[in-house]
Amino acid sequence: MDNNVYIKKSAKIFDAIVVGSGITGGWAAKELTEKGLKVLMVERGRPVEHRKDYVGEGVPTWKLPFRNAMNYQLVEDQYFIQRQCYAFGDTSKNFFMNDRDYPYSTPEGKPFSWIRGNQLGGKSLLWARQSYRLSDYDFTANLKDGHGVDWPIRYKDLEPWYSYVERHAGISGSKENIPVLPDSEFLPPFEFNTVELAIKKKIEATFPDRKMIMGRCAHLTQPAPHHLEQGRLQCQARSECHKGCSFGANFTTQSSTLPAALKTNNLSIATNAIVHSVIYDPKTNRAKGVNVIDSETMETTEYFGKMVFLCASTLATTQIMLNSKSERFPNGIANSSGVLGHYLMDHLYGSGASGRIEGFEEDYYSGRRPTGPYIPNFRNVTEKHPDFLRGYSLSGGASREGWGSFAYKDGLGADFKKRIQQGGSWYFSLQGSGEMLPRYDNQVSLHPTLKDKWGMPQLHIEASFTENDYKMNEDIANTAAEILEAVGAKDIQKHVIRRNEDRPFGLSIHEMGTARMGRDPKTSVLNGNNQTHDIPNLFVTDGACMTSNAWQNPSLTYMAITARACDFAVKQMKLGKI
């Protein structure tokens, strides 16, 4: 990357400041620079250069000192929260932040796991890349059951923007014509293995309301010409995405949106720059820029812009807004409604079932596919469930025990050595992703006394699951077991999340909702264009904007919302309204 794009200080007034460089920050930078704006991207973490800084990529597990595990004391001292993430390990720890330096507080009995990646590219370097559209079932759910405010947009508002971002990012999948899960602009899907094909046939014959499809993901199975022009190549099915992918086969800021923004020569970047607050001008009722702390030197500076896009991630954006106080906004910028920080949501993960599949001992598969079978929601679609509101999806897959599993089994001598040269038993598992109802009491606030090493007030996070969540978790596990029994699985094991401690709130890494969109400025922070009701040149397009969280993975929706908001903002700027 050209080092000339990096800055430490500047008196220049940029056309736009984008706070954050993850999925939404990358898209905001791309869209705004391609529309001719001079943009400053502000990232609190270090710079990461595509390919060069993927230090764990391609390193075989057997060459690592602890086989990708980590020194116990180091983990206890620095990564006591981050270690819970599925992608955390010795080869990827450089993409996770140090928990000791970024503390936050929670009430007793209400644990919260905040997974963060503070570097250029953010968590786009770590996400699981599952990519699904929301439908009008999701955009009208709040209105229909009275939980949460009505979304100010509908599917038709986002549909062209979904297509727009999908073509650029590259989404693999298949057209299925499922009402609750609109089809995307697809690259070819990954393939089912033999066991999954047999199970798919049985599920769809036994349960007409349940269709098993291949999970849709942001991987290039067959790159289009514009992907090749980006320098991106076909996915190699290595399943090492979280270490960094030099092929650029998976969608990240570094592989896709950042190169596009840099190509315009309209982008500047400030790294190791912690945004303390948004600068507010009461005379014009505009955001003027951001106050920044250098994470390495502790020096403070200001950057100025004609508009500000907050894309720092749900909780980080909310922390900045709460910390941006003025005479007009004593409880946080653009918070005349009083709902900033409230209605925190996360997906319900962890409940499901698994079982052993017999009869496929002669079958195997090659490669490590980055996705798997997916059953879209079928609950509370046409018939109301008596125990809970909203719905869930099921995802999982079939795999065969490898030689590593034999380390935990009895055996000795030549016969044992011969056995471990063959695959073990086949297993099939399903895990739910459930929707959570928006609740005012699930909230974040600034701690009145505790601060971090840079002097910023810590976040206090108070969130817990409800009876609706637990009832849904029970149904997820029971339904997964019902499906496994129907396909003939043996030794079925159910897993049910029944307490906050079983799987902490936040660990699904889909936190959202704390600066929600809405039609009424009295009950929401943002309008239907992700513009704050109170300040016309301040936008929020990360997960904080979500009015409900649906049951689908949210990142594709963040991309579409961001591209749409950028288009609106630039048009407003040209009209002199920003």
N, C-alpha and C positions, 0 to 999 in steps of 0.2 A: 504494500500500500504506500502511496506517496505521502511521506512524512509532512509535506507542506500543508496537508489538510488539518493537521493537529494544531490546536492553539491552547494557550494558557490564559491569556488575557486579551480583551478586545474592547475598544470603545465604539466599535461599529454597531449600527442598529440593523440587525438582521430582519429579513422579511418574516421569518418564523423561527421559533426555538422549539425543538423537539426534545423533551426530557425522557430519556430512556432509549435503549437501542435493541430491545428484544423484538418479538414478532410485530407488535404494533408500532414501536419506534422506528424499526426498519422500514415498514410500509409507509409511515408518515413521511420519512425522509425521502424515500423514492418518489412518492406521488408529488410532494411539494416541489422538489428540485426539478422534476421532469416538467412541471408546469411553469418553470422559469423563476421560482423564488430562490433567494439566497437563504440558506438554512443552516442553523447551528444545531448539531446533535450533542446533547450533554449526557454523559454516561458516568455514573459514580465509580465504576470499576476500571480495571486496567484495559489497555488495548489488546486485542487478539487478532492476529493476522491469519487469514484463511490459509490452510495447509501448513505454514511455517510453525504455528503455535499449537498444533495438535500433537503434543508430546507423547501421549499414550497410544496414538493410533498405530495399529499393526504390531504392537508389542505382545508377543505370545505370553499367555498366562504362566507357562512354566519358566519363563525367564524373569519373572517378578519375584522379589525376595519373599513375599508372603502370599504368592499365587492370587494376586489382586485384592487380598485382604490388606488391612493396614495395621501399623503399629498401634497397639491398644491404647497406650498413653496419649499418643497424638490425637486419636479419635476422641477420647474422653475430654481432652483439653480444648480442642478446636472444632470438632465436628459432631458434637453430641446430639444435635438436631438433624443436620444434613445427612448423617449416616443412615437415616430411615428411608431415604429415597432409593428407589429401585436402581437408579443409574449411578449411585455413588460407589466408588472403589478407588484403588490406587492409581489407575490409569485415567480417571476422570475427576479426581479431587480438585484439580486446578480450575475446574469450572464451577466449583461451589464456594460459597463465602465462608469466612471464619465465624463461627457462632459466638465466640468470645467477644469479638469486636462489634457485633450487631445484636445486642440483647433486647429483649422485650419481656413484658410481664403478662401473666395469666392468673385468674383466680384459682384457688385450691379446688381440685376435682374437675377442672375444665381445661385439660391440656390442649395446646394448639401447636402444630408442627409447621413452621414457616420455612419452606424450602426456597432458597434464593441462589441466583447465579449472577454475581456482580462482576461483569466484565462486558466489553464490547460484544454485542450479540446476545447478552443476557441468557435467559432460559431457552432461547431458540436453539441453543447448542445442546440442550438436554431434553427437550420435550419428546413425547412418544409419537408425535406426528399423525395421530388419528384425526381425520378431517371429515366432518359431517355438517351438512346444512341443518338449520332449524326450519321448522315449517309453521304454518299458521296454527297448528295445534299448540305449539309452544308460545307463539306471540299473542294468543288469545286466552291462554290458560288462566292468568291472573284475573282477567275480566270475568271469566265464566265461573270461577269458584270463590272469588272474593279475597284471595290471599295475594297481597301485593297490589301495586297500582297497574293500570293498563299500560302496556307497551305503546309508545307513540308511533311505532312503525309496524308494518306487517310484512309478510314474506315478499309480496310484490315490490316493496321498496328496496329490499336487499337482493332480490333475484339477479338482476344484471350485474351487481357488484360481486356476488358469489362467482358468477361465471368469469368475471374479469380477473379476480385474484387466483382462481383455480387454473386458468390457462397459463398464467405466469409461474405460479408455484409448482404445478405439476402434481395432480392427484390421481393415484391409481384406484381403480374400482370398476364396478359393473353397473349398467343401467338395469334397474329392478322395478321401477314404477310402484314404489311403496308410498302411500299417501303421507305417512308420518315422517318419512325420510326422503325428501326430494333428491332426485339424481343430480350429480355434478357434471362438470366437463371432465371426462375421464381419459386417463391413459389406461392401457390394459391392466387388468387386475393381477395380483399374485394368485398362484394356483392352490387349490385344496390338495391335501395329500389323500391317499387312498382311503384311510379310515374316516377322514372328515367327509369325503364324498358319500360314503355309505351312511354316515350319521345324518348328513344333510337330507338324504332321501327319506330316511325313517322319520325325522322330525317333521318334515313338511307333509308327509302322508298322515301322521298321527295328529298333528296340531295344525289345522288349516290357517289359524291366525298367526302362525309363527314362521318366519322365513329366515333361513340361515344364509347369509351372504359373506363374501370376503370383505374383511375390514378395509375401509377406504383410508388411504394414508398418503402423506406428502412425500412420495418417493418416485423417482423416475424409473419406471419399468421399461419405457421406450421413449427416450428423450425426443422432443420435437425440435425442429431447427432452431427456434428461439432459445431453447434450453442449452443447446450446444453452443450458441453464440454467447451465452452467459458463462461458458466454461464448465458446464455441468454435464456429467456422464451418467450412464446407466447404473442402477443400484446393483451391487455385487453380492447382496444377501449375506453380509458378514456379521450382521447384528453387533456392530461396534459403533453405532451412530453417536452415542454419548461421549465417545473419545474424540470425536471430530472426524469428518469425512472429506478427505482430499478430493474424492470424485465429485463432491457437490451433489450427490444423488439425492440426499435428503434436503428438504427445504430448511434453510437457516438464514439469518441476516447476512452472515459472511458469504454464503454461497450464492445469494440471489438479490435481495433488495439493496444491500449496501453497495455492491458493484454497480448496480443500475444508478444509484444516486451519485456515486463518485464519477461516473461517466459523464455527468452533466457539467462537472466543474463548478457546481453551485453549492457544494456541501463542505462545511467545516465541522470538526469534531473536537470536543473537549472531554478527555477521559480523566479518571481519578478526580472527578468533579462532582461533589455531593451537593445536590440542590437542597438548600435549607428552606426556601420559601419562594413564593411568587411575589414579585414587586407589583404593587397595586397603586394606580394613580386615581385618587378620588375625584379630581377635577374633571377628568375625561371618562371616568368609570371604565378604565381599560387596564389590562395587565400590561406592564411595561417591559417585563423581563423576569430574570430569576436571580436570587442571591445564592452564591455557590461557595462551598468550602473545599479547598484542595485537600484530598484525603491523605496526602503524603506530607505536606508542609504546614497544614492547618491555616494557610493564608485564605483570606476571603476576597471575593471579587463579585462583580455584577456583570451579567450579560443582558443586552437589551434587544427586544424584538417587537415587531408590529403585531404578532399574535403568538400564543403559546399553546403547544400541544403537550398534554401530560400523558405519557405512555410508559411510566416507570414501573408498572405492575400494580395490581389492585391496591395492596396495602401500602406500598411505597408512595404511590400517587396520593392516597388518602392522607398519609402522614404529612406530605408536603402541603396539601390544602389545609389541613387542620392547623399547621404551623404558620400559615400565612394569615396573620391577624392584623386587623386595622380597626379604626373607629367604626367604620360601617360594618365590618365583618369580624366582630370580636371572637366568634367561635369557629373561624376558618373561612377562607375566601370562598365566595359564591355559595354561602351556606345560610341564606335567608330562610330557607325551608326548615333548617334544623335537622335534616335527615342525613347529612354528611357523616360517614362513619358507620351508619346503621344498615341493617339488612344484609349483613355478611352471609354469604352462602358458599358451600363446597359440595362436591358430589359424594354420594354414598358409595364407597368402594369397600371391598373386603369380604362381603357375603357371597356365597356361591356353593358349588359342590364339584367333586371330582370322582372319577371311577375308573376301574380297569376294563379295558376292551379286549375281548378274546377273538381269535380267529384270523388274525392278520400277521402271523409270525413270519411269513415270507416277504412281507412288505416293509420298505423303508423309504427314506426321502433324502434329498441332498440340499445343502445350503441352510442358512438360518434366516428364514423369511422374517421381515420386520413387522408383520401384522398377522392376523389370524381370523377365524370365523367370528361372525358378529350377528346377533339376533336383535333387530330393532324393537323398540317398545311395542307392546301389545296390551298393556294394562291401562285401564281408564281411557280407552280410545272409543269404543262403541258401547261398552257396558261399564257401569260404575262399580269399582271394587268396594266391598263393605267396610274394609278396615283402614284404608289410606287413600290420600289424594295423589295425583300425578303418576309418573311411570318410571320405567327403567329399561335399559338395554342389557343384553348378556353378551360377553365376549370370552374367548378362550381358545381352545384348539386341542388337537391330538398330537402327541409326541411319544417317542419310544425311549425307554430308559437307556441311557448310555453306560459306558464302562464305569463312570464315576459312581453310579448308584451301587455297584457291587462292593464298594468299600465298606458298606454298612450291612452286608449280608454274609452268612456263613459260607465257608469254603476254604479249601486248601489243596495244594498240589496241582498236578497236571489237569485234572478234570476242571478245577476252578479256573485255571488259566485259559482253558479252551472255551469255557462258558462266557468269560468276559470279552471274548472276541466277537461274540454275537450280541445283537440288540436284546434288551430285556423286554419287559411287558409294555404294551401300549396303554396310555392313559388319556382320558379326555376330561377337560375341565371347563367350567363356565363360571364367570364372575360377573356380578351386576355393577352397573353404574346408574345410581338412582338420583332422581331429582329431589331437591330440598325446597321446602316452602320458604319464601322470604319472610323473615321475622325481625321486627324492630329491635328486640333484645339481643340479637346476635350483632355485636358491634365492636368497633375499635375506637379508642380515644387516646389522647396524649396523657402520659403519666404525669401527675402533678409535681413530682420531685426527681424521679430517676432520669438520667441522661446518658447518652452514649459517649464514646471517647472524643467525639467532635463537638460535644456540647448540645446536641439536639435532643429534645425530649423523646424518650422511648415510647413506643406504642404499647398500650395496654389492650390486650385482645380478650374479649369475653364472649365465648360462643359455645354452644352445646347442641346436641341432637335432641329431638323431640320424640314423642310417642308415634307420630306419623312416620318418622325416619325408622324407628325400630320395627314398626309393623311392616314397612316396606322391606327392610332387611330380612325379616322372617320369610316373607313371601319370595324374595329373591332366592334364598337358600332352598326353600321347599320346591320352588318351580324348577330350579336347576337340577335338583335331585329327581324330580318327576320326569324331566326330559332324559336324564341319564338312565333311569329305570326303563323308560320306554324304548330306548335304543339298545337295551340289553347289557348295560354296564354292570360290573361286579364290584364288590367292596366299596360301595358308594360312601363317601365322607362329605358331610355338610359342614359349612363354616358360616356362622352367624355373628354379626357384630351386635352386641347387646348393651354395651356401655361406652361412655365417652373414652375410657381408657383402652378399650380393645383396639381401636384405631383412631388416633387423635384427629380431631377436626383440623383441616388444612392439609393433611397428608396426601389427599388426592391431587393436590397442587392445582386445583381449579378454583381457588378463592376468587370471589367476584361480588359485585353488588353494592359497594359502599358509597358510590356517587351516582346513583341510578338515574336512568332516563325516565321521563314521564311527561304527561300532557300538562300537568298543573304545577306551576312554580312553587306552590305551597307544600307539595308533597314529593318533590323530586329536585335533583340538582341540575340535570341536563335535559335539553329538549330532544326532539327526534333527529337532530343533526349532530348530536354529541357536543353541542355548544351549551355552555352554562347559561341557565336562565338569567342570571344576574349580570354577567359580564360577557359582552358579545365576542370578544377576541380570545377567550379562554375555552379550550376544548379538552375533553377527556375521552380517549378511545380504547383504553385497555379494559381489563375485566371489571374495573370499578363501575363501568357504565351499565352493566347488565341489570335488567329489571326482574328477570327470573333466570334460573340457570338451566332449565330444560334437563334432558337426560343425556344429550350428546356432548362429546368433547367440544370445548368452546373455541379453540384457537382459529378455526376457519371463519367463524362469525366475527371474531376480533379483526381479522384481516379485511373482511368485506366492509365492516362498519368503519374502519379507519380510512380505507380508500374512498368511501362515500363521503365521509366527513371532510376529507381533504379537498375533494371536488367542490363541495358546498362552500368551504372556507375561502378558497381562491376566488370563486365567483362573487362572494360577498365582498372580498377585498377589492376586486376590480370595480364593484359598484360603490365603493367608498363607505361601506357599512361596517367595516372592521378597521 
